[in-house]
Amino acid sequence: MAKILAADDEEGLLELIRFSLEADGHEVTTAKNGRDALALARKSKYDIIVMDVMMPFMDGYHVAAEVSQSKDAPPILLLTSRDFDQDQAAIKGSGATAFLSKPFEITELLRVVRDLIAGRADPPARPLK
């Protein structure tokens, strides 16, 4: 069981992610905006952070950049509907570990989360190196 922070301003998607990760045996804390996600990430230790890029108050890039500066930062999976080729520099510069393009299958999300928790270098999402 992993302790996961999930953040997305799309309430229905956030609930689906939370439900799916909990059904997979994980403990999930949620945030509906970047500011709250960053506050939670600073307050508690998580095994992985799953986060949307476009959120109110602070986007996922900035949250990832802040969190990834910690020496014991967890893997960060960004979820984005934006085009990777256009946002490549921002995604890589954020300190995120990997990203998934929206829309995605929930089974794919679970697979990526499991791989990142297990420390596999090549999750079935685009890893960022």
Biotite code that builds the C-alpha atoms (Angstrom):
import biotite.structure as struc

atoms = struc.array([
    struc.Atom([0.000, 0.000, 0.000], chain_id="A", res_id=1, res_name="MET", atom_name="CA", element="C"),
    struc.Atom([1.322, 3.394, -0.982], chain_id="A", res_id=2, res_name="ALA", atom_name="CA", element="C"),
    struc.Atom([0.427, 6.812, 0.332], chain_id="A", res_id=3, res_name="LYS", atom_name="CA", element="C"),
    struc.Atom([-0.625, 8.885, -2.694], chain_id="A", res_id=4, res_name="ILE", atom_name="CA", element="C"),
    struc.Atom([-1.464, 12.551, -3.214], chain_id="A", res_id=5, res_name="LEU", atom_name="CA", element="C"),
    struc.Atom([-3.835, 13.053, -6.164], chain_id="A", res_id=6, res_name="ALA", atom_name="CA", element="C"),
    struc.Atom([-4.644, 16.562, -7.391], chain_id="A", res_id=7, res_name="ALA", atom_name="CA", element="C"),
    struc.Atom([-7.006, 17.671, -10.158], chain_id="A", res_id=8, res_name="ASP", atom_name="CA", element="C"),
    struc.Atom([-9.545, 20.466, -10.401], chain_id="A", res_id=9, res_name="ASP", atom_name="CA", element="C"),
    struc.Atom([-11.890, 18.268, -12.431], chain_id="A", res_id=10, res_name="GLU", atom_name="CA", element="C"),
    struc.Atom([-13.948, 16.849, -9.562], chain_id="A", res_id=11, res_name="GLU", atom_name="CA", element="C"),
    struc.Atom([-15.344, 13.824, -11.426], chain_id="A", res_id=12, res_name="GLY", atom_name="CA", element="C"),
    struc.Atom([-11.913, 12.751, -12.656], chain_id="A", res_id=13, res_name="LEU", atom_name="CA", element="C"),
    struc.Atom([-10.343, 13.307, -9.233], chain_id="A", res_id=14, res_name="LEU", atom_name="CA", element="C"),
    struc.Atom([-13.016, 11.121, -7.635], chain_id="A", res_id=15, res_name="GLU", atom_name="CA", element="C"),
    struc.Atom([-12.447, 8.394, -10.246], chain_id="A", res_id=16, res_name="LEU", atom_name="CA", element="C"),
    struc.Atom([-8.696, 8.510, -9.638], chain_id="A", res_id=17, res_name="ILE", atom_name="CA", element="C"),
    struc.Atom([-9.173, 8.405, -5.853], chain_id="A", res_id=18, res_name="ARG", atom_name="CA", element="C"),
    struc.Atom([-11.649, 5.534, -6.034], chain_id="A", res_id=19, res_name="PHE", atom_name="CA", element="C"),
    struc.Atom([-9.467, 3.524, -8.434], chain_id="A", res_id=20, res_name="SER", atom_name="CA", element="C"),
    struc.Atom([-6.280, 4.001, -6.428], chain_id="A", res_id=21, res_name="LEU", atom_name="CA", element="C"),
    struc.Atom([-8.054, 3.097, -3.171], chain_id="A", res_id=22, res_name="GLU", atom_name="CA", element="C"),
    struc.Atom([-9.553, 0.002, -4.835], chain_id="A", res_id=23, res_name="ALA", atom_name="CA", element="C"),
    struc.Atom([-5.976, -0.901, -5.813], chain_id="A", res_id=24, res_name="ASP", atom_name="CA", element="C"),
    struc.Atom([-5.062, -0.829, -2.119], chain_id="A", res_id=25, res_name="GLY", atom_name="CA", element="C"),
    struc.Atom([-3.558, 2.632, -1.711], chain_id="A", res_id=26, res_name="HIS", atom_name="CA", element="C"),
    struc.Atom([-4.217, 5.420, 0.775], chain_id="A", res_id=27, res_name="GLU", atom_name="CA", element="C"),
    struc.Atom([-5.200, 8.542, -1.174], chain_id="A", res_id=28, res_name="VAL", atom_name="CA", element="C"),
    struc.Atom([-5.336, 12.200, -0.162], chain_id="A", res_id=29, res_name="THR", atom_name="CA", element="C"),
    struc.Atom([-6.865, 14.608, -2.685], chain_id="A", res_id=30, res_name="THR", atom_name="CA", element="C"),
    struc.Atom([-6.510, 18.278, -3.553], chain_id="A", res_id=31, res_name="ALA", atom_name="CA", element="C"),
    struc.Atom([-8.593, 20.327, -5.988], chain_id="A", res_id=32, res_name="LYS", atom_name="CA", element="C"),
    struc.Atom([-5.982, 22.968, -6.811], chain_id="A", res_id=33, res_name="ASN", atom_name="CA", element="C"),
    struc.Atom([-2.242, 23.444, -6.978], chain_id="A", res_id=34, res_name="GLY", atom_name="CA", element="C"),
    struc.Atom([-1.947, 25.578, -3.857], chain_id="A", res_id=35, res_name="ARG", atom_name="CA", element="C"),
    struc.Atom([-3.607, 22.905, -1.701], chain_id="A", res_id=36, res_name="ASP", atom_name="CA", element="C"),
    struc.Atom([-1.568, 20.145, -3.360], chain_id="A", res_id=37, res_name="ALA", atom_name="CA", element="C"),
    struc.Atom([1.674, 21.941, -2.519], chain_id="A", res_id=38, res_name="LEU", atom_name="CA", element="C"),
    struc.Atom([0.574, 22.541, 1.087], chain_id="A", res_id=39, res_name="ALA", atom_name="CA", element="C"),
    struc.Atom([-0.287, 18.846, 1.492], chain_id="A", res_id=40, res_name="LEU", atom_name="CA", element="C"),
    struc.Atom([2.988, 17.752, -0.125], chain_id="A", res_id=41, res_name="ALA", atom_name="CA", element="C"),
    struc.Atom([4.946, 19.932, 2.298], chain_id="A", res_id=42, res_name="ARG", atom_name="CA", element="C"),
    struc.Atom([2.944, 18.711, 5.305], chain_id="A", res_id=43, res_name="LYS", atom_name="CA", element="C"),
    struc.Atom([3.089, 14.930, 4.718], chain_id="A", res_id=44, res_name="SER", atom_name="CA", element="C"),
    struc.Atom([5.336, 12.410, 3.024], chain_id="A", res_id=45, res_name="LYS", atom_name="CA", element="C"),
    struc.Atom([3.825, 10.669, -0.009], chain_id="A", res_id=46, res_name="TYR", atom_name="CA", element="C"),
    struc.Atom([5.093, 7.697, -1.989], chain_id="A", res_id=47, res_name="ASP", atom_name="CA", element="C"),
    struc.Atom([3.897, 9.288, -5.240], chain_id="A", res_id=48, res_name="ILE", atom_name="CA", element="C"),
    struc.Atom([2.089, 12.398, -6.419], chain_id="A", res_id=49, res_name="ILE", atom_name="CA", element="C"),
    struc.Atom([-0.410, 12.161, -9.299], chain_id="A", res_id=50, res_name="VAL", atom_name="CA", element="C"),
    struc.Atom([-1.338, 15.621, -10.496], chain_id="A", res_id=51, res_name="MET", atom_name="CA", element="C"),
    struc.Atom([-3.032, 17.510, -13.298], chain_id="A", res_id=52, res_name="ASP", atom_name="CA", element="C"),
    struc.Atom([-1.016, 20.205, -15.038], chain_id="A", res_id=53, res_name="VAL", atom_name="CA", element="C"),
    struc.Atom([-3.750, 22.833, -15.383], chain_id="A", res_id=54, res_name="MET", atom_name="CA", element="C"),
    struc.Atom([-5.168, 23.672, -11.949], chain_id="A", res_id=55, res_name="MET", atom_name="CA", element="C"),
    struc.Atom([-6.305, 26.876, -10.240], chain_id="A", res_id=56, res_name="PRO", atom_name="CA", element="C"),
    struc.Atom([-3.981, 28.992, -8.057], chain_id="A", res_id=57, res_name="PHE", atom_name="CA", element="C"),
    struc.Atom([-0.828, 27.088, -9.059], chain_id="A", res_id=58, res_name="MET", atom_name="CA", element="C"),
    struc.Atom([-0.302, 24.767, -11.985], chain_id="A", res_id=59, res_name="ASP", atom_name="CA", element="C"),
    struc.Atom([1.141, 21.285, -11.736], chain_id="A", res_id=60, res_name="GLY", atom_name="CA", element="C"),
    struc.Atom([4.455, 22.381, -13.243], chain_id="A", res_id=61, res_name="TYR", atom_name="CA", element="C"),
    struc.Atom([5.082, 24.791, -10.387], chain_id="A", res_id=62, res_name="HIS", atom_name="CA", element="C"),
    struc.Atom([3.940, 22.333, -7.724], chain_id="A", res_id=63, res_name="VAL", atom_name="CA", element="C"),
    struc.Atom([6.208, 19.644, -9.197], chain_id="A", res_id=64, res_name="ALA", atom_name="CA", element="C"),
    struc.Atom([9.133, 22.088, -9.354], chain_id="A", res_id=65, res_name="ALA", atom_name="CA", element="C"),
    struc.Atom([8.695, 22.974, -5.674], chain_id="A", res_id=66, res_name="GLU", atom_name="CA", element="C"),
    struc.Atom([8.210, 19.392, -4.476], chain_id="A", res_id=67, res_name="VAL", atom_name="CA", element="C"),
    struc.Atom([11.028, 17.919, -6.576], chain_id="A", res_id=68, res_name="SER", atom_name="CA", element="C"),
    struc.Atom([13.610, 20.173, -4.908], chain_id="A", res_id=69, res_name="GLN", atom_name="CA", element="C"),
    struc.Atom([13.390, 18.087, -1.738], chain_id="A", res_id=70, res_name="SER", atom_name="CA", element="C"),
    struc.Atom([16.111, 15.429, -1.501], chain_id="A", res_id=71, res_name="LYS", atom_name="CA", element="C"),
    struc.Atom([13.491, 12.792, -0.644], chain_id="A", res_id=72, res_name="ASP", atom_name="CA", element="C"),
    struc.Atom([10.933, 13.926, -3.223], chain_id="A", res_id=73, res_name="ALA", atom_name="CA", element="C"),
    struc.Atom([8.490, 11.238, -4.362], chain_id="A", res_id=74, res_name="PRO", atom_name="CA", element="C"),
    struc.Atom([7.952, 10.366, -8.019], chain_id="A", res_id=75, res_name="PRO", atom_name="CA", element="C"),
    struc.Atom([5.590, 12.850, -9.663], chain_id="A", res_id=76, res_name="ILE", atom_name="CA", element="C"),
    struc.Atom([3.200, 11.792, -12.413], chain_id="A", res_id=77, res_name="LEU", atom_name="CA", element="C"),
    struc.Atom([1.728, 14.712, -14.357], chain_id="A", res_id=78, res_name="LEU", atom_name="CA", element="C"),
    struc.Atom([-1.596, 14.315, -16.127], chain_id="A", res_id=79, res_name="LEU", atom_name="CA", element="C"),
    struc.Atom([-2.047, 16.620, -19.093], chain_id="A", res_id=80, res_name="THR", atom_name="CA", element="C"),
    struc.Atom([-4.359, 17.256, -21.996], chain_id="A", res_id=81, res_name="SER", atom_name="CA", element="C"),
    struc.Atom([-1.734, 19.577, -23.448], chain_id="A", res_id=82, res_name="ARG", atom_name="CA", element="C"),
    struc.Atom([0.512, 18.481, -26.290], chain_id="A", res_id=83, res_name="ASP", atom_name="CA", element="C"),
    struc.Atom([3.808, 16.978, -25.104], chain_id="A", res_id=84, res_name="PHE", atom_name="CA", element="C"),
    struc.Atom([5.791, 18.282, -28.048], chain_id="A", res_id=85, res_name="ASP", atom_name="CA", element="C"),
    struc.Atom([4.676, 21.862, -27.370], chain_id="A", res_id=86, res_name="GLN", atom_name="CA", element="C"),
    struc.Atom([5.106, 21.601, -23.589], chain_id="A", res_id=87, res_name="ASP", atom_name="CA", element="C"),
    struc.Atom([8.201, 19.400, -23.516], chain_id="A", res_id=88, res_name="GLN", atom_name="CA", element="C"),
    struc.Atom([10.476, 22.009, -21.909], chain_id="A", res_id=89, res_name="ALA", atom_name="CA", element="C"),
    struc.Atom([7.936, 22.879, -19.198], chain_id="A", res_id=90, res_name="ALA", atom_name="CA", element="C"),
    struc.Atom([7.263, 19.216, -18.421], chain_id="A", res_id=91, res_name="ILE", atom_name="CA", element="C"),
    struc.Atom([10.958, 18.334, -18.205], chain_id="A", res_id=92, res_name="LYS", atom_name="CA", element="C"),
    struc.Atom([11.810, 21.495, -16.285], chain_id="A", res_id=93, res_name="GLY", atom_name="CA", element="C"),
    struc.Atom([9.144, 20.788, -13.686], chain_id="A", res_id=94, res_name="SER", atom_name="CA", element="C"),
    struc.Atom([11.016, 17.932, -12.051], chain_id="A", res_id=95, res_name="GLY", atom_name="CA", element="C"),
    struc.Atom([8.225, 15.474, -12.829], chain_id="A", res_id=96, res_name="ALA", atom_name="CA", element="C"),
    struc.Atom([9.124, 11.816, -13.202], chain_id="A", res_id=97, res_name="THR", atom_name="CA", element="C"),
    struc.Atom([6.607, 10.896, -15.925], chain_id="A", res_id=98, res_name="ALA", atom_name="CA", element="C"),
    struc.Atom([3.412, 12.082, -17.556], chain_id="A", res_id=99, res_name="PHE", atom_name="CA", element="C"),
    struc.Atom([0.228, 10.649, -18.991], chain_id="A", res_id=100, res_name="LEU", atom_name="CA", element="C"),
    struc.Atom([-1.780, 12.324, -21.720], chain_id="A", res_id=101, res_name="SER", atom_name="CA", element="C"),
    struc.Atom([-5.504, 12.817, -21.140], chain_id="A", res_id=102, res_name="LYS", atom_name="CA", element="C"),
    struc.Atom([-7.717, 11.067, -21.877], chain_id="A", res_id=103, res_name="PRO", atom_name="CA", element="C"),
    struc.Atom([-6.200, 7.873, -20.471], chain_id="A", res_id=104, res_name="PHE", atom_name="CA", element="C"),
    struc.Atom([-7.552, 4.507, -19.433], chain_id="A", res_id=105, res_name="GLU", atom_name="CA", element="C"),
    struc.Atom([-7.730, 4.067, -15.665], chain_id="A", res_id=106, res_name="ILE", atom_name="CA", element="C"),
    struc.Atom([-5.924, 0.726, -16.041], chain_id="A", res_id=107, res_name="THR", atom_name="CA", element="C"),
    struc.Atom([-3.041, 2.597, -17.669], chain_id="A", res_id=108, res_name="GLU", atom_name="CA", element="C"),
    struc.Atom([-2.932, 5.058, -14.773], chain_id="A", res_id=109, res_name="LEU", atom_name="CA", element="C"),
    struc.Atom([-2.832, 2.196, -12.263], chain_id="A", res_id=110, res_name="LEU", atom_name="CA", element="C"),
    struc.Atom([-0.040, 0.486, -14.208], chain_id="A", res_id=111, res_name="ARG", atom_name="CA", element="C"),
    struc.Atom([2.058, 3.657, -14.273], chain_id="A", res_id=112, res_name="VAL", atom_name="CA", element="C"),
    struc.Atom([1.494, 4.321, -10.570], chain_id="A", res_id=113, res_name="VAL", atom_name="CA", element="C"),
    struc.Atom([2.490, 0.751, -9.664], chain_id="A", res_id=114, res_name="ARG", atom_name="CA", element="C"),
    struc.Atom([5.634, 0.996, -11.796], chain_id="A", res_id=115, res_name="ASP", atom_name="CA", element="C"),
    struc.Atom([6.668, 4.340, -10.309], chain_id="A", res_id=116, res_name="LEU", atom_name="CA", element="C"),
    struc.Atom([6.078, 3.103, -6.760], chain_id="A", res_id=117, res_name="ILE", atom_name="CA", element="C"),
    struc.Atom([8.139, 0.009, -7.515], chain_id="A", res_id=118, res_name="ALA", atom_name="CA", element="C"),
    struc.Atom([10.928, 2.239, -8.821], chain_id="A", res_id=119, res_name="GLY", atom_name="CA", element="C"),
    struc.Atom([10.811, 0.959, -12.358], chain_id="A", res_id=120, res_name="ARG", atom_name="CA", element="C"),
    struc.Atom([12.661, 3.385, -14.601], chain_id="A", res_id=121, res_name="ALA", atom_name="CA", element="C"),
    struc.Atom([10.443, 2.871, -17.613], chain_id="A", res_id=122, res_name="ASP", atom_name="CA", element="C"),
    struc.Atom([6.769, 3.122, -16.658], chain_id="A", res_id=123, res_name="PRO", atom_name="CA", element="C"),
    struc.Atom([4.287, 2.681, -19.518], chain_id="A", res_id=124, res_name="PRO", atom_name="CA", element="C"),
    struc.Atom([3.946, 6.450, -19.736], chain_id="A", res_id=125, res_name="ALA", atom_name="CA", element="C"),
    struc.Atom([6.507, 8.744, -21.235], chain_id="A", res_id=126, res_name="ARG", atom_name="CA", element="C"),
    struc.Atom([9.269, 8.838, -18.622], chain_id="A", res_id=127, res_name="PRO", atom_name="CA", element="C"),
    struc.Atom([11.103, 12.134, -18.337], chain_id="A", res_id=128, res_name="LEU", atom_name="CA", element="C"),
    struc.Atom([14.862, 11.980, -18.261], chain_id="A", res_id=129, res_name="LYS", atom_name="CA", element="C"),
])
